[in-house]
Amino acid sequence: MRILFAGGGTAGHINPALAIADYIKERHPDAEISYIGTANKLEARLVPQKGYDFYTIDVAGFSRSLSPSGIIKNISAVKKAAVATNKCKALINKIKPDIVIGTGGYVSGPVVKQAQKMGIKTAIHEQNAYPGVTTKMLAKNADVVMLAMPEAAPLLKLNKPHEVTGNPIRSELLRITREEARQKLGLDDKPLILSFGGSLGAMRVNEAVTELIKWHNGSDKFNHIHATGKSGNEDMMNALKDIKLSERIDIREYINDMDVCMAAADLVICRAGAITLSELSACGKAAILIPSPYVAENHQFHNAMSLKKKGAAEIIEEADLSGESLIKTVESLMKDKETLKKMSDAANEASISDANERIYKILMKLYKKA
């Protein structure tokens, strides 16, 4: 069995591909798994770490701006696309995959499109409630279209059946109970707030959380773990340098034990990336979501709305985000245990905890047709 993945640019496109690849490899140790990405993005580090064969093509996204710089960028992108098409054909002929799977990001476009032209079975997986440009481009000719959220289906205008699979998530998130996690972290029975803005950090999130920490520091109301991200650690620590922080407050650059921290949390404050929301749902966590306005087609807002409509989350848009608005929302939720419980239950109900198995079964059916 030879399977080729294509996707990249962000962890939201790469991690689902790796989760699917790992799940297949566990069940078929002799499966040959390859990956095509770009040399200068995150996949160039993450995929080789997993031990999968990694190949690169040079592609670039298109600018929507009609400014001179936008036009120049698009001319360059067209030239790169032409070269990438030929390289994709050569790589596919070399790898000889039975199935090609695209998980999003502009790098997956030429790979999956070339596989479709060559008559190879293709599948795509869309992680977001609002499908990306690449998914829209590839969905028409894909043999299988898998969606994490049903809200994406009408926007694709598909003339074929689709499969709602959910997003594949790390299995370790489901292996630890709240009680076990709190014991590992050395926490007492006070509620735990978990907050983070991503691996690089999010300045506006860090600024608002700084005010939140100042508000509850020393009150013994909550335990609080916050990840500043790489770019925000120094600024946040400087903002808090004149304050004696309670032992209940744990500020880190990065959370390496997210499975433990997520399991222990009573309320999570974070961005609204698709995989993060799937993990929140799988763990049954009430959340305050702050969608990033800097992503394509504002897809994080659509992701967040899918959980809010189910009663599992509150949303604070970045334009409305301040220390005051965050404190007000946290205070309202944390003093109302019944509402928190309802949000947690709603998150659980929204979860598709067997996403990995659903995706695996669909791909194995496709493999038998290859």
C-alpha positions as CSV (number, residue, x, y, z in Angstrom):
1,M,0.0,0.0,0.0
2,R,1.5,3.4,-1.1
3,I,-0.1,6.5,0.2
4,L,1.0,10.1,-0.6
5,F,-0.1,13.1,1.5
6,A,0.1,16.7,0.4
7,G,-0.6,19.7,2.7
8,G,1.2,22.3,4.6
9,G,2.0,25.8,5.6
10,T,0.4,25.6,9.0
11,A,0.1,23.0,11.7
12,G,-3.7,22.9,11.0
13,H,-3.0,21.3,7.7
14,I,0.0,19.2,8.6
15,N,-1.1,17.6,11.9
16,P,-4.2,16.0,10.5
17,A,-2.2,14.5,7.7
18,L,0.3,13.1,10.2
19,A,-2.5,11.8,12.5
20,I,-4.0,9.9,9.6
21,A,-0.7,8.6,8.5
22,D,0.2,7.4,12.0
23,Y,-3.2,5.7,12.3
24,I,-2.7,3.9,8.9
25,K,0.9,2.9,9.8
26,E,-0.2,1.4,13.1
27,R,-2.6,-0.9,11.3
28,H,-0.5,-1.5,8.2
29,P,3.2,-1.4,9.3
30,D,4.3,-2.2,5.7
31,A,2.4,0.8,4.2
32,E,4.7,3.1,2.3
33,I,3.8,6.7,3.3
34,S,5.2,9.7,1.5
35,Y,4.5,13.5,1.8
36,I,4.9,16.4,-0.5
37,G,5.2,19.9,1.0
38,T,7.4,23.0,0.8
39,A,11.0,23.3,1.9
40,N,10.5,26.5,3.9
41,K,7.4,25.8,5.9
42,L,6.6,23.9,9.1
43,E,6.0,20.5,7.3
44,A,9.7,20.4,6.4
45,R,10.5,19.9,10.1
46,L,7.5,18.0,11.3
47,V,7.2,15.3,8.6
48,P,10.8,14.1,8.7
49,Q,10.6,13.9,12.5
50,K,7.9,11.3,12.0
51,G,10.2,9.3,9.7
52,Y,8.1,9.6,6.5
53,D,9.6,10.2,3.1
54,F,9.4,13.9,2.4
55,Y,9.6,15.6,-1.0
56,T,9.3,19.3,-1.8
57,I,7.9,21.5,-4.5
58,D,8.3,25.3,-4.8
59,V,4.9,26.9,-4.8
60,A,3.5,30.2,-3.5
61,G,0.0,31.4,-2.6
62,F,-1.8,34.1,-4.7
63,S,-2.4,37.6,-3.5
64,R,-5.9,39.0,-3.7
65,S,-4.5,42.5,-3.9
66,L,-4.3,44.4,-7.2
67,S,-1.5,46.5,-6.0
68,P,1.8,46.5,-8.0
69,S,3.4,44.2,-5.3
70,G,0.3,41.9,-5.4
71,I,0.5,41.6,-9.2
72,I,4.2,40.9,-9.1
73,K,3.6,38.2,-6.4
74,N,0.9,36.6,-8.6
75,I,3.2,36.6,-11.7
76,S,5.8,34.8,-9.6
77,A,3.2,32.4,-8.3
78,V,2.1,31.5,-11.8
79,K,5.6,30.7,-12.9
80,K,6.2,28.6,-9.8
81,A,2.9,26.7,-10.4
82,A,4.0,25.8,-13.9
83,V,7.3,24.3,-12.7
84,A,5.6,22.6,-9.7
85,T,3.2,20.9,-12.0
86,N,6.0,19.2,-13.9
87,K,7.8,18.2,-10.6
88,C,4.6,16.8,-9.1
89,K,4.2,14.6,-12.2
90,A,7.8,13.4,-11.8
91,L,7.4,12.7,-8.0
92,I,4.1,10.9,-8.5
93,N,5.6,8.7,-11.2
94,K,8.5,8.0,-8.7
95,I,6.3,7.3,-5.7
96,K,3.6,5.4,-7.6
97,P,0.9,6.0,-4.9
98,D,-2.3,4.1,-4.7
99,I,-4.1,7.1,-3.1
100,V,-3.2,10.8,-2.9
101,I,-4.6,12.7,0.1
102,G,-4.7,16.5,0.3
103,T,-5.2,18.2,3.7
104,G,-5.1,21.8,2.6
105,G,-2.7,24.6,2.1
106,Y,-1.8,25.8,-1.4
107,V,1.0,23.2,-1.7
108,S,-1.7,20.4,-1.8
109,G,-3.3,22.0,-4.9
110,P,-0.9,21.0,-7.7
111,V,-0.2,17.6,-6.1
112,V,-3.8,16.5,-5.9
113,K,-4.7,18.1,-9.2
114,Q,-1.9,16.3,-11.0
115,A,-2.9,13.0,-9.4
116,Q,-6.4,13.5,-10.6
117,K,-5.2,14.1,-14.2
118,M,-3.1,10.9,-14.0
119,G,-6.2,8.9,-12.9
120,I,-5.0,8.2,-9.4
121,K,-7.6,8.0,-6.6
122,T,-7.7,11.2,-4.5
123,A,-9.2,12.2,-1.2
124,I,-9.3,15.6,0.4
125,H,-9.9,16.5,4.0
126,E,-11.2,20.0,5.0
127,Q,-10.6,20.9,8.7
128,N,-12.6,24.2,8.8
129,A,-16.2,25.2,8.8
130,Y,-15.5,27.6,6.0
131,P,-13.6,25.6,3.3
132,G,-10.3,27.0,1.9
133,V,-9.7,28.0,-1.7
134,T,-7.7,24.8,-2.4
135,T,-10.5,22.6,-1.1
136,K,-13.0,24.4,-3.4
137,M,-10.7,23.9,-6.3
138,L,-10.1,20.2,-5.7
139,A,-13.4,19.0,-4.4
140,K,-15.1,18.7,-7.8
141,N,-12.8,16.0,-9.1
142,A,-11.8,14.3,-5.8
143,D,-13.0,10.7,-5.4
144,V,-13.7,11.4,-1.7
145,V,-14.4,14.7,0.1
146,M,-14.1,14.5,3.9
147,L,-15.3,17.3,6.1
148,A,-14.6,18.0,9.7
149,M,-17.8,20.1,10.1
150,P,-21.1,19.8,8.2
151,E,-21.3,23.6,7.8
152,A,-18.7,23.3,5.1
153,A,-20.8,21.2,2.7
154,P,-23.2,23.9,1.4
155,L,-20.3,26.2,0.7
156,L,-18.6,23.6,-1.5
157,K,-21.7,23.1,-3.7
158,L,-20.8,19.5,-4.2
159,N,-22.6,17.4,-6.8
160,K,-21.5,14.2,-5.0
161,P,-21.9,12.7,-1.5
162,H,-19.5,13.9,1.1
163,E,-18.4,12.3,4.4
164,V,-18.5,14.2,7.8
165,T,-15.5,12.7,9.6
166,G,-14.5,15.3,12.2
167,N,-10.8,16.2,12.6
168,P,-8.3,13.5,13.5
169,I,-6.9,14.3,17.0
170,R,-4.0,13.1,19.1
171,S,-5.0,9.9,20.9
172,E,-3.1,11.0,24.1
173,L,-5.8,13.7,24.7
174,L,-8.3,11.0,25.5
175,R,-6.2,8.9,27.8
176,I,-6.1,10.9,30.9
177,T,-9.0,11.9,33.3
178,R,-9.5,15.3,34.9
179,E,-8.6,14.0,38.3
180,E,-5.4,12.3,37.1
181,A,-4.4,15.4,35.2
182,R,-4.9,17.7,38.2
183,Q,-2.9,15.4,40.4
184,K,0.0,15.4,37.9
185,L,-0.1,19.2,37.9
186,G,-0.3,19.4,41.7
187,L,-3.5,21.3,41.7
188,D,-6.1,21.6,44.5
189,D,-9.8,21.8,44.0
190,K,-9.9,25.4,42.8
191,P,-11.0,25.8,39.1
192,L,-8.3,25.9,36.4
193,I,-8.2,28.4,33.6
194,L,-6.0,27.4,30.6
195,S,-5.1,30.1,28.1
196,F,-2.9,30.2,25.0
197,G,-2.6,31.9,21.7
198,G,-0.5,29.5,19.6
199,S,3.1,28.4,19.4
200,L,4.3,31.8,18.3
201,G,2.0,33.7,20.6
202,A,-0.7,36.2,19.9
203,M,0.0,39.8,21.2
204,R,-3.6,40.8,21.7
205,V,-4.4,37.6,23.6
206,N,-1.4,38.0,25.8
207,E,-2.2,41.6,26.5
208,A,-5.8,40.7,27.6
209,V,-4.7,37.7,29.6
210,T,-2.1,39.9,31.4
211,E,-5.0,42.1,32.7
212,L,-6.9,38.9,33.6
213,I,-4.0,37.7,35.6
214,K,-3.6,41.0,37.4
215,W,-7.3,40.9,38.2
216,H,-7.3,37.5,39.9
217,N,-3.7,37.3,41.1
218,G,-3.6,36.7,44.9
219,S,-7.4,36.2,45.2
220,D,-7.2,32.3,45.4
221,K,-10.2,32.1,43.1
222,F,-8.5,30.2,40.3
223,N,-5.5,28.3,39.2
224,H,-4.3,29.6,35.8
225,I,-1.9,28.2,33.2
226,H,-1.0,30.5,30.3
227,A,1.3,30.0,27.3
228,T,2.7,33.2,25.9
229,G,4.2,31.7,22.8
230,K,7.7,32.3,21.6
231,S,7.3,35.9,20.5
232,G,5.3,37.0,23.5
233,N,7.1,35.7,26.5
234,E,9.5,38.6,27.2
235,D,6.8,41.3,26.7
236,M,4.4,39.5,29.1
237,M,6.9,38.9,31.8
238,N,8.0,42.6,31.6
239,A,4.3,43.6,32.0
240,L,4.1,41.5,35.1
241,K,7.6,42.2,36.6
242,D,6.4,44.5,39.3
243,I,3.8,42.0,40.6
244,K,4.4,39.1,43.0
245,L,2.6,36.3,41.2
246,S,0.6,33.7,43.2
247,E,1.7,30.1,43.1
248,R,-1.6,29.4,41.4
249,I,-0.4,31.2,38.3
250,D,1.9,29.2,35.9
251,I,3.2,31.2,32.9
252,R,5.1,29.3,30.3
253,E,6.5,30.0,26.8
254,Y,5.0,26.8,25.4
255,I,2.8,24.0,26.8
256,N,4.5,20.7,26.2
257,D,2.0,18.7,28.2
258,M,-1.2,20.0,26.5
259,D,-3.0,16.7,27.0
260,V,-2.6,17.0,30.8
261,C,-3.4,20.7,30.9
262,M,-6.4,20.4,28.7
263,A,-7.8,17.5,30.8
264,A,-7.4,19.4,34.0
265,A,-8.9,22.7,32.8
266,D,-12.4,24.0,33.6
267,L,-12.3,26.9,31.1
268,V,-10.1,27.3,28.1
269,I,-9.3,30.7,26.5
270,C,-7.7,30.4,23.0
271,R,-7.8,31.0,19.3
272,A,-10.3,29.1,17.1
273,G,-8.1,26.9,14.8
274,A,-10.0,23.9,13.6
275,I,-7.8,21.3,15.3
276,T,-7.9,23.2,18.6
277,L,-11.7,23.2,18.5
278,S,-11.8,19.5,17.8
279,E,-9.6,18.9,20.8
280,L,-11.8,21.1,23.0
281,S,-14.8,19.1,21.9
282,A,-13.1,15.8,22.4
283,C,-12.1,16.8,25.9
284,G,-15.5,18.4,26.7
285,K,-14.1,21.8,27.6
286,A,-16.1,25.1,27.9
287,A,-14.2,27.8,26.0
288,I,-13.9,31.5,25.4
289,L,-12.8,31.7,21.7
290,I,-10.9,34.7,20.3
291,P,-10.8,34.0,16.5
292,S,-7.7,35.3,14.7
293,P,-8.8,37.9,12.1
294,Y,-5.5,37.4,10.2
295,V,-6.3,34.0,8.6
296,A,-7.7,33.4,5.1
297,E,-11.4,34.1,4.7
298,N,-11.8,34.7,8.4
299,H,-12.3,30.9,8.8
300,Q,-11.5,30.9,12.5
301,F,-14.7,33.0,13.2
302,H,-16.8,30.4,11.3
303,N,-15.1,27.6,13.3
304,A,-15.9,29.4,16.5
305,M,-19.5,30.0,15.5
306,S,-20.0,26.3,15.0
307,L,-19.2,25.7,18.7
308,K,-21.1,28.8,19.9
309,K,-24.3,27.7,18.1
310,K,-24.1,24.4,19.9
311,G,-23.7,26.2,23.3
312,A,-20.2,25.1,23.9
313,A,-18.3,28.4,23.7
314,E,-18.4,32.2,24.0
315,I,-16.8,34.4,21.4
316,I,-14.9,37.6,21.8
317,E,-13.8,39.0,18.5
318,E,-10.4,40.6,18.5
319,A,-11.8,44.0,17.7
320,D,-13.8,43.8,21.0
321,L,-11.0,42.1,23.0
322,S,-9.6,44.0,26.0
323,G,-8.6,43.1,29.6
324,E,-12.0,44.4,30.7
325,S,-14.1,42.3,28.2
326,L,-12.1,39.2,28.9
327,I,-12.4,39.6,32.7
328,K,-16.1,40.3,32.4
329,T,-16.7,37.1,30.4
330,V,-14.4,34.9,32.6
331,E,-16.1,36.2,35.8
332,S,-19.6,35.6,34.4
333,L,-18.8,32.0,33.4
334,M,-16.6,31.0,36.4
335,K,-19.2,32.0,39.0
336,D,-21.9,30.0,37.2
337,K,-21.0,26.3,37.5
338,E,-24.3,25.2,35.9
339,T,-23.5,27.2,32.7
340,L,-20.0,25.8,32.6
341,K,-21.3,22.3,33.0
342,K,-23.8,22.9,30.1
343,M,-21.1,24.2,27.9
344,S,-18.9,21.2,28.7
345,D,-21.7,18.8,27.9
346,A,-22.4,20.7,24.7
347,A,-18.8,20.5,23.7
348,N,-18.8,16.7,24.3
349,E,-22.0,16.3,22.2
350,A,-20.3,18.3,19.3
351,S,-17.3,16.0,19.4
352,I,-16.6,13.3,16.8
353,S,-14.2,11.2,18.9
354,D,-13.8,8.5,16.3
355,A,-12.6,10.7,13.5
356,N,-9.4,8.7,13.0
357,E,-11.3,5.5,12.5
358,R,-13.9,7.1,10.2
359,I,-11.2,8.5,8.0
360,Y,-9.3,5.2,8.0
361,K,-12.4,3.2,6.9
362,I,-13.1,5.7,4.1
363,L,-9.6,5.6,2.8
364,M,-9.4,1.8,2.9
365,K,-12.6,1.6,0.8
366,L,-10.9,4.0,-1.7
367,Y,-7.7,1.9,-1.6
368,K,-9.7,-1.2,-2.6
369,K,-11.0,0.7,-5.7
370,A,-7.5,1.8,-6.7
